[in-house]
């Protein structure tokens, strides 16, 4: 079979924008840094994209801001002690009731928060010198060339055309812009940089523009064609270095955080570097950054996996292929850096820019499956950085090993919350990541590199399981918040998904010891051999042992149907195939779809695929539900509060890789997760099998 023409596959899904649409902003970035633009190619009219749209963020993995804390708020002041049902041990959590609204709680929840690094925009005026409005711009034509990572924009104002190229350096947090227009000479078009204070609010770009007195922008050095700025926000600081091809940069007399670049010819080039620490090295020329972007993205598309659906009879194939291609770009730009990504990536803030470790699986597993394991490793290394804190958290609660936090910043400390500290399904994630990398590489170096996080994760998991003397078994919880977050953490015990994940994690960790020539850990095996079975009621897997009425009660069929995860996300340890088949069919029949989330659909599709239900797998992956909407820019829409949701994009790629490439121990056929009746033509290259 001929190789896939990857350039043709990718470029036929280039997003094209012809108006100011709050759901069509486009992004350039490198995994650690991203810049999102409107239809002008810069951040000229950000107000259009706020309030439910995909905001024009400018975020990085190092850019955080902490509001002043004159009252000395501390997480340690919010302990709540629970008593283990079976051991009676005291366990402390940073708990806060759901209805809590105190300033102390809000400060701890929202600090630190990810910081908007500054707007780069056009100042556009009419011949009358009045500011131009969006409706004054005509002939808008914008495209993101996925193959090169470059946004090309054009529009007219007062009968004159403006063309813009916007790109990002693949290795440095650096933005490069080229503008061509006669309006530069007339003064109707100018470039500008403007810097904000930090915003701790949920949603939006992470910027506050009306507090100029609260932060400082100092000129640390300058020449005729360059400037280095030091930005200070309370106790935080960062640096901005800019170089331009011609013209002059001046500070706005009325705003100390606003700088305007004027040009005396019809072309201007601007390169800007953002950095946590001061850097005095000269910036590259625009053409150099452009060339680096071209080279990186061509290598990205040529070196990873590829799936092509052209020729399929199913009318949905083109849309699925579009989602696949755009999701690869978006997750590389948003989710492949040095930290686990937040759910809205580097485009806009959600939970103060913090990342949810239980979501890390959905963000990053696909990188290894699509033959880009290094992108998974980029943020897997962070677990090693916070390992001492994770060990300290476990020890403080009387456990062994390392307990991974939930919703955190790079520091890895949980803020008080009514549910987050009780979640546990993030605990086996590092074991899953490491095992997936080992199956891709099959080398001792991988075993040695990740053995600490694998073994310490397993130590915690084994010590977390409580012995039930009455029934001679190990149980999980309470207190415990399951992945299906609608249940009371104070009483929930033995959730189905978490039991299966415990079995996977402990069995995998002991296999790692054997591969390294080490003896198995008896405690891990004892927990595994005596772990409570997956709870079943009326022939169906239910959410938890304490929720036998999952399908017959009033609230059980909301949120995530994670009773399907043991045979889907996981390879099926402890699972009975026919019980899972009945459970899947019942979920499809009765579930409250409006209460699901973007990763639920690929999760269900993976369960259907493992059960040999290829047609159902595709139907679930493409189900017509609001939270399975994929916007023109490729983002997975959820709600006006959460207009983008990268776990949905990552989950889609994981499900497609599994359906196209198969899974370990699965059918020895091509594309086993797709329908086998000839309606789908699926060509794939470089896809690794799922665990």
N, C-alpha and C positions, 0 to 999 in steps of 0.2 A: 504494500500500500504506500502511495506517495506520502511524503511528509506534509504536515499541515503548513500552509502558507501563513505564518504567524503574523506578519505585518498586515496582510489583508484581513485576517481575523480580528486583530486588535483595532485597526483604523476604521473598520466599518461601524464601530460603536463609539467613535469620538463624539462626545456631547457637543451639541450646537445650540447656541443661545441667540435669539433674535429680539429679545425684549427684556425689560427689567422684571424678572420673575423671582419672588422671594424664595422659591424652591430650586432655583437653578444656579446658585452661586457655584463657582469652580475653585479648585484648590491646587496649589503646587506645594511640594514639600519633600522631606527625606526620611520621615519616620520619627525624627527628633524635633522637627521644626516644620511649621506649615503656615501658609499665607493664603487666605481665601478672598476672592475678588468678586466684584459685581460685573455688570455687562460692559463697563469701561476698561476692564483689565486691571483696575486698582480698586481701592476702597473709597470710591467717590461719594456714593449715596448709601451709607450703611443703614439709614433709617428705614429703607424699604425692606430690609432683610430681617429686622428685629420683629418682635411680637409674633412668634409662631413660625417664622421663616428660618432658613439656614443662615445664621448670622455670619458676618464678615470678621471672623476671628483671626488672630495673629499670635499663635501660641507655640510654646516650646516645652521640652521636658525639664529644662533647668529653670524656667521663668516662673517663680512663685512669689507671692506677696503675703505678708502677715500683718493684719491690722494691729494697731497699738493695743496693749493688754494692761492698762494701768491698774486694773482690779486684781491682777495675778490669777486669772482663771487657770485651773489645772484639771486634767482628766482624772487625776487620782482622787478628786473630791466627789466623784460620782460612783462609788462602788455600791453594788447591791449583792448581797450574799444569797446564794441558792444552796440547797442541800441535795446532794445526790440521792436519788431514790433508793439505791441498793447499797451504797457504801456509807451513806450519811456524811460524806466529806463536805466541808464548806468550800464553795467555789465562788470567787468574786468576779463580777463583770462591771464594766463601765456603763451602767444602765440608766436610761432616762425614759420616763413614760411618754407614750406617743403624743399626748396632749401638751407636753412641756413647751413653754414659749419664753422662758427666761432669757435675758441677755447673755448670761453665762453659758447656757446651753447653745445658743445661736453662735456665739463666738467660737466655742470649741468645735462645733460642727463645720463651720465655714472657714476655718483657718488651719494651715495656710490655704490660699486659693490660687489657682493658675492665673497668670497675668497676661493681658494683652500687651504685646511689646511695642505697639504704636501703629497708627494708621499711615499708610502711604497712599496718596490720593491725588486726583486732579483738582485744581481750582479752575472752574469753567465760568466764563462770563459771556453775556450777550454783547453786541455792538454798543448797546446803551450803557454798558458797564454793570448792569444788574446780574446777579448770580444766575447761571443757567440752571434750569430744573430738568428732571429726567425726561419730561415730555418734549423738551427742546432738542433732544438728541434724536437723530434720524438714521436710517440705513444701518441699524445695529446688526452686526454679524460677528459672532464670537465662537471659537472652537477650542477645545482642549485636545491637542494631539497626544493621545495616550502613548504613542510609539516613541515620542521624544520628551514628554513631560513639559511641553511648552503651551501656554495659552496665547492664542492670537486673537486680538480684538480690533474691531474697526467700527467707527461710527462717524456721522457728520454733524457738524454744528455750524450754523450760519452759512451753509453751503460748502464748507471746507471739510475734507476727510481727515480723520485721525486714525493712525494705525499704531498698535501697541503689541509688543512682545513681553511676556512675563514668564520668568522661570526661576528655579531654585537650584542652588548648588547641591549635589547629591551627598557631599561629605561635610559641608560646613553650613551653619545656619545663616545663609546668605541669599539675598533676593537680588535679581538682576532685571532691569527694565529698559526697554528701548521704545522711544516715542518719536513718531514722524508726523509733522503737520505744520502747515503755514501758520496755524493759530499760535504756535510757539513764538513766532516772530512778532505777530500783532499783539501779543500779550493776553489774548483771550483764553489761552491754555497755559497753566503753570503746574509744576509738580510741587507737592508739599509733603512734609512729614509732621505728624502731630502726635503727641504722647499723652496718655491718660493716667489717671490714678487707678488702683486695682478695685475690682468689683467682686464682692462675696455673694452676689445674688445667684439664684438658680437660673440657668439659661442665659442667653445672650453671649456677647463676644468677650466678656471678661474685662470691660472697660467702663470707667466713670469719667465723664468729660467735663463736669461742672465743679471740680474741686482743684483748681490750679494751685491754690495755696498749700495743698497737702503733699506736694511732691516737688522735686527739683530736677531741672535739666541744665547741666553745666557744660560749657564748651571746654573740653580738656586740651584740645589741640586743633589747629586748622591751618589750611593753605588756601590758595585760590580755587582749588578744585577738590578739596577734601575737608572733612570735619570729623572729629571724634568727640562723642558726647558721653557724659556720665549721667546716668539716670538714678535717682535716689527716691525711694518710697519707704518712709519710716526707717526700719533697720535693714531694708533690702536694697540692692544696687545691681545694675548691669550696665553694659556699654554698647553704644551704637556707633559704628564707623561707616561713613558714606563717602563715596568718590563719584564725581560726575564728569562728563566729557567736555562740557562748555557751559558758559553762563555763570551766574552767581547765586549763592545761597545766603539768604538773610533771615534773621529771626524776626517774627512778627512783633511789632512794637506793643501790640495789645494783648499778646499771649506768649509767655516765656517758653511754652512747650510746643510752639508752632514755628516751623521753618519752611520757607518758600524758595523754590528754585526757579529762576527765570533763565530763558535761553535766547540768544540773539540769532540763532539759525534754526532751520526747520527740522533738526534732529537733536535729540538729547538722550544720553545713556546714563543710567544711574545704577550703581551697585552698592548694596547696604549689607553690612555684617552685624549680627546681633550676638552678643556673647556675655556669659556670666562674669568673666574676668577680662581685664583690659588686654587688648592685643594691638601691638604697634606695627605689625607686618602690613605691607601694602596690599590692597585688594586687587584681584585679577580684573582684567578688562571684561566688558559685557560679553564679547565673543568667546572668551575663555569659559565663562560660566555656561553660556549657551551650548558650547561644544561638550562640556562635562555632562550637562543634562541629557543631550542626545546620546552620548556614549553609554551613560548609566542605564537609561530606560531601554535602549536597544538590547543591551546585555541582559537586563531583567527579563524581558519578554522572550528572548531566545534561550535562556538558560533554565527557566522553570518549567513546570508542566503546562500543558495546553489541552483544552477540550473544545472541539468544534461540533456544532449541531446542524450545519448546513446540509440540506438534502432531506431533513426529517419531514415526514408528512404531517406531523402534529403542528397546528398553527401557532402553538405557544413556544416553539423551539427558538425562534429569533429573540423573543423577549428573555427567555432563560439564558441564552448565550450573551445577550447584552448585560444582564445582571452579573454573570460570571466574569466577564472582562472588566467591567467597571469596579466590581468588588475587589478584584486583584489589585487594581490601581489604588483604590481608596485605602485598603488595609496596609499596603506598602507605605503610602504617604502618612497615614494616621497612626498605625499600630505596630510598627516594626522597630521602634527605637529602644533606648536603654531602660525604659520603665514599662511595666504593664500599662496598657492604654486605658484612658477613661472611656466611658460608653459613647461619648460624643467626640472622642479623639482629640485632635489638635485644631478642630474647626470652631468649636464653641464649648462653653462650660456647661456642665450639668451639675453634679454634686460637688461644686466648688473646684472642679477640675480633678477631683480625686478619682482613683481607679478602684474598681470592685474586683477583688481577686477571684471571687467565684465566677466572674465573667471572663477571666483570663483564658479559660479553655476555649470559649467561643471566639475570642479575638485571634488566637494564635496557633491552634492545632493545625489549621489548614496549611500554614507555611511549610511544615515538614512534608505534608501529603503532596503538595504541589512542587516538591523538590527545591524548596528554598529553606532548608533547615537553619541556616545561619540567621534568618530573620526571627525565628522562634528563639534561638539562643541569645539574641541581642537583649531580650528582656527577661529571659530565664535566669541570667546571671544576677539579677537584682535579688533573688531569693537568698543567694549566698551572702550578699551585702547586709541583709537584715537578719541573718541567721541568729546572731547573739540576742537580738530583741525577741525573735520568735521563741527561742529557748527560754528566755526570761519570762515571757508570757505564760508558756506551759508550766514552768516551775512555780510561778506565782499562784497557779490554780491547782497545784498538786499533781501535775502530770509530768511524764518524761518526754524527751524529744523536743520538737519544735512545733508550736501552734502558730499557723499563719494567720495574719489579721484579715480583715474583710475590706472595708472602705477606707483607704489611706492615701497619704502622699508618699513621696520618696522616703520619708522617715520611717514608715511602717508602723505607726501607732494608731490604734482604733480610737475614734472619738466616741463619746457617749451616745447611745441610741437605744431605742426600744426593741430592736430586732437584730441589728447587724452583728453584735458580739457573739450571738448564739448560733450563727450559721456555721456549718462544718463541711459543706461539700467542696470547699476550696482546699481542704487538707490533702487529699490524694492527688491534686492537680500536678504538683511537681514530679510525682512518681510517673504519672501518665506521660508528661512531656518528655521526661528522661527516657522512658521505655520507647516512646515513638522515635526519638533521635537514635536510640541504639538499633532499632530495626532498620532505620535508613542507612546507618553507617557500619554497624556490626563490628565495632572496634573497641579495644580495651581502653583507649583514651577516653571515650565517652563514659564508660563505666567508672573510671577513676575520677573524672571531672565532676560527676554528679552524685557520687556515692553518699556524700554527707547529707545532701538534702533528701535523697531517697531514704536513707536509713533513719534519719532523725524524724522525717515525716511518719515513717512506719512506727517508730518508738512512741510517738504521740498517739497515733491511732490505736495501738495496742493498749496503751495505758488508759485511753479515753473510754474504751469498752468496759462496761461494768458487769461483774459476775452476778447472775441471778441464781441464788442457792436453791430456790424452790423448783425451778425448771432446768437447772444445770445448763445454763446457756449464758452467752454474752449479749448484752443489749446496748443500744446507743440511746443516751438521754434517759429522762430529761435532766436538766434543761437543754433544749435543742430547738433550733429553728430550721425546719426542712427547706429544701429548695422551693417547694410549693409554699410560699411564705404566708399563707392565710391561716396557719394553725398556731395555737398558743404555745410559745416556746416553753412555758413553765410545766406543761404536761405532756408534750409530744414525745413519743418513744418509738424507736425502730421504723423510721421512714424508709420506704422501699429502695429508692435510689441510693441513699447513703449506705444502707446495708450492703448493697451490691458493690458500691465503690470501695467500701472497706475491704471486702473480699478481694477485689482486684488489686488494691494497693498493697495489702499484706502479702498476697501470693507473689506479686511482681517483685517486691522488695527482697523476699527470700531467694527468688531466682537470680537477682543481681548478686547476692552474696555467693551463690554457687558459681556464677560466671567468674567471679573474682577469686575463686578458690577458697572462700571462707565458709565456715559452718553455718547452717541455718539457725535462726533465732527461735528457740522453742516457744517463747511466749507468743510470737507472731503466729506460729503454726497452731498453738492451742486456741487462740482467739478465732482463727480461721476455721478450725474444725468444729468449734462450738458456737459459732455465730448464729444468732436467731435467723430463722428462714424468712424469706421475703413474705410479707403478710398478704394473705389471700382471703377474700370474702365473696361468697356466692360465685366462685369460680373465676374471679377477676383479681388482678393485682390492685391493691388500694394504696392510698398515699402513705399510710403509716399504720402500724399495729393499733395505735390509738385513734385511728380514723377508719374503722371498718365500714362506715356508711358513706364512703367517698362518693359512690355513684347513686346512693339512695337518699342522702341527706339534702339539706337546703343549700349548703355552701361548698361542697366538696369539689364540684366540677368547674372551679374558677382557677385563674392563674395558670401555672405551668403544669401540664400533665406528665409529671416526672416519673410516674410509675411505669412509663414506657422506656425510660432511659437505660435500665439494666440490659436490654437487648436493643441497642441502637447506638447510643453514646459508648456504651460498654459492650464487650463481646459476649455477654450472656452467662457469666458465672452465676450459679444458684438459680438460674431461670429455666422455667418450663416453657417450651416453644408454644404449645397450644394454648396455655393459659395467657401468654403474652398476645397471641393472635386474637383471642376473645377480648382481651383488654383494649387492644388497639381499635377493634371494630366498635366497641362500646364508647370509647373516647370520641371517635369520629361521629357517632350517632348522637351523643348527648352533650358534648362539651360546650361551655359558654365561650364561643370564639371571640367575643368582644373583650374578654378578660385575658386573652393570651398575649404573648409578646413575640418579638421578631425571631427569636431563636427557637421557639416552640415548633415552628413549621419544619425546619430542617431536622430537628430532633425526631419528630414523628415520621418524616420521610425516611430517616435512617432505620428506624424500627421496622417500617414497612419493607424496606429493601432487604434487611436481614431475614425477614419472614418470606421472601420470594414474591412479595406483592409489588412488582415494579410499577404497574399502572397506578396503584394507590400512592406509591412513593412520589411519583411525578405530580399527581393531583394535590398531595399535601404540600409539596415544595412550592407549588404555584397557586395555592388556594387563594380565592378572591376574598381577602379580608383586609380591613383597613390597615392593620399593623404588618401586613405582608406587602405593602405598597413600596415600590422602588422608584424614587424620584428621577427626573431627567438627568441629574448629575450622578445617579447610581446609589444614593444614600437610601437606607431603609427607614421609612417614615413610621413613627409610632403615634404621637399625639402632638398637638400644638406646643405643649411644654417640652416634648422630646422629639423634635422633628427629624433627627438623625439618630441612628442606633447601630453602631458598628458590630455588636454581637450578632445581629441579623446577617450582615454581610459575611462575616467570618463563618457563621453557621452554614450559610448557603454554600460557601466554597468547600467546607468540610463534607457536607452531604453529597455534593456533586462529585468530589474526589472519590468518595466511597462508592457511589452508584456507578461511576465510570471505571474506576480502577480496582474495585473490589476490596475485600477485607481478608485478613489472615484466617485460614480455615474455611473460607467461603467457597462458592461454586467456582470451578476452574473454567469459567467462560468469560468472554469479553463483555464489558459493561453490564455486570450482573444485576445492578440495581435499577436499570431502565427496563421498560417493557420489551419483551423478546418477540413481539408480533410483527416486527418490521416497520412500525410507525415512526420509530426514532432511529436516525442515523447518527451514531455517536463515534467520533474519532478522538482518541486521546493519546497523548505522549507525555512521558516523564512523570506519571502519577504513581505515587507509592500506595501500597495497600494500607488500609486502616487496621488498627489493632482489633 
